Amino acid sequence: MRRNFFAHFSAAIAALASLATLLTMLFDLDFFKNCWACGALGAIIIVLISYIYAYWQTRSKKKITLDLSSELKLTICEGDLFEHKGIICIPVNEYFDTHVGDKVVEETSVHGQFITKYYKDRLDELQQKINTGLANKKCAEHPRRLGFCPDKRYDLGTCVDVRDGENTYVLFALTHFNDQDVANVGRTEYTQVVNMLMEHLSEIAAAKPVYMPLFGTKYSRMRRTSQRILLQLVNTIDFNDTCTIPGGVHIMIDSLDKLNVNLTLLEHVITNGIS
């Protein structure tokens, strides 16, 4: 982004300097040419205007829309994931836990917010819906740190549809849990999960819009910046040629500034490539 800023800055200075030179050639401006104070003021004005222009051109947008194909439009914007209606994607761990706290499901995670917001007083109902969705899924049993937590773990990318009111919440296994219930996922696994999620969404979405968070930035411990994780997510969706979601996919980010995500830079990279 710094390179883009200086490119716009330099281009603006060159254009304004050329314009100033042309004006002095066309009109009788000897007074201005011979007055060092006027020359200095003119230079300052040119630099200031160039800076404002470059800043405006490279400012971080709050929303961008990418036409990835005729059948898939991707929108990335700042906003609350849970304010929307349609299909909402919720990243969970490989055990599909419903217990918030005790270092199992973090209350501030998207997984934790989903449970607390919609199923805090009806966990048994949520667990039953998850069990029904997982009935025919491949799993392996593994003892847990907390005995009351589920001991069946499922392959990453496994999806379960939980219908509630107008929405369908797609819970998908994003992370492994070690014996201390610490979550993690590798970059290759992350790509596989995204592909499996997109294939599942293509099957169930029909004309409904799909909303998902920027997952993998905190509790997944990918050890990459949010900007790079977002780029990988977008690239993975883009390169999935079988994905068809007429209602569009929306990546919702709570705070672009907090995650240090620059949508202007992302749009430039996706549209023009890295330069």
Secondary structure as the mmCIF struct_conf table of DSSP 4:
data_model
#
loop_
_struct_conf.conf_type_id
_struct_conf.id
_struct_conf.beg_label_comp_id
_struct_conf.beg_label_asym_id
_struct_conf.beg_label_seq_id
_struct_conf.end_label_comp_id
_struct_conf.end_label_asym_id
_struct_conf.end_label_seq_id
HELX_RH_AL_P HELX_RH_AL_P1 ARG A 2 LEU A 26
BEND BEND1 PHE A 27 PHE A 27
HELX_RH_AL_P HELX_RH_AL_P2 ASP A 30 ASN A 34
HELX_RH_AL_P HELX_RH_AL_P3 TRP A 36 THR A 58
HELX_LH_PP_P HELX_LH_PP_P1 ARG A 59 LYS A 61
BEND BEND2 LYS A 62 LYS A 62
STRN STRN1 LYS A 63 SER A 69
TURN_TY1_P TURN_TY1_P1 SER A 70 GLU A 71
STRN STRN2 LEU A 72 GLU A 78
BEND BEND3 GLY A 79 GLY A 79
HELX_RH_3T_P HELX_RH_3T_P1 LEU A 81 GLU A 83
BEND BEND4 GLY A 86 GLY A 86
STRN STRN3 ILE A 87 ASN A 93
TURN_TY1_P TURN_TY1_P2 GLU A 94 TYR A 95
STRN STRN4 VAL A 100 GLY A 101
TURN_TY1_P TURN_TY1_P3 ASP A 102 VAL A 104
STRN STRN5 VAL A 105 VAL A 105
TURN_TY1_P TURN_TY1_P4 GLU A 107 THR A 108
BEND BEND5 SER A 109 SER A 109
HELX_RH_AL_P HELX_RH_AL_P4 VAL A 110 TYR A 118
BEND BEND6 TYR A 119 TYR A 119
TURN_TY1_P TURN_TY1_P5 LYS A 120 ASP A 121
HELX_RH_AL_P HELX_RH_AL_P5 LEU A 123 LEU A 134
TURN_TY1_P TURN_TY1_P6 ALA A 135 ASN A 136
BEND BEND7 LYS A 137 LYS A 137
STRN STRN6 CYS A 139 GLU A 141
BEND BEND8 ARG A 145 LEU A 146
TURN_TY1_P TURN_TY1_P7 GLY A 147 PHE A 148
BEND BEND9 CYS A 149 CYS A 149
STRN STRN7 LYS A 152 TYR A 154
TURN_TY1_P TURN_TY1_P8 LEU A 156 GLY A 157
STRN STRN8 CYS A 159 ASP A 164
TURN_TY1_P TURN_TY1_P9 GLY A 165 GLU A 166
STRN STRN9 ASN A 167 PHE A 177
TURN_TY1_P TURN_TY1_P10 ASP A 179 GLN A 180
STRN STRN10 ALA A 183 ASN A 184
HELX_RH_AL_P HELX_RH_AL_P6 ARG A 187 ILE A 204
TURN_TY1_P TURN_TY1_P11 ALA A 206 ALA A 207
STRN STRN11 VAL A 210 PRO A 213
TURN_TY1_P TURN_TY1_P12 PHE A 215 GLY A 216
BEND BEND10 THR A 217 LYS A 218
TURN_TY1_P TURN_TY1_P13 TYR A 219 SER A 220
BEND BEND11 ARG A 224 ARG A 224
HELX_RH_AL_P HELX_RH_AL_P7 SER A 226 ASP A 238
TURN_TY1_P TURN_TY1_P14 PHE A 239 PHE A 239
TURN_TY1_P TURN_TY1_P15 ASP A 241 THR A 242
STRN STRN12 ILE A 245 ILE A 253
BEND BEND12 ASP A 254 ASP A 254
HELX_RH_AL_P HELX_RH_AL_P8 LEU A 256 LEU A 259
TURN_TY1_P TURN_TY1_P16 ASN A 260 ASN A 260
HELX_RH_AL_P HELX_RH_AL_P9 LEU A 263 ASN A 272
#
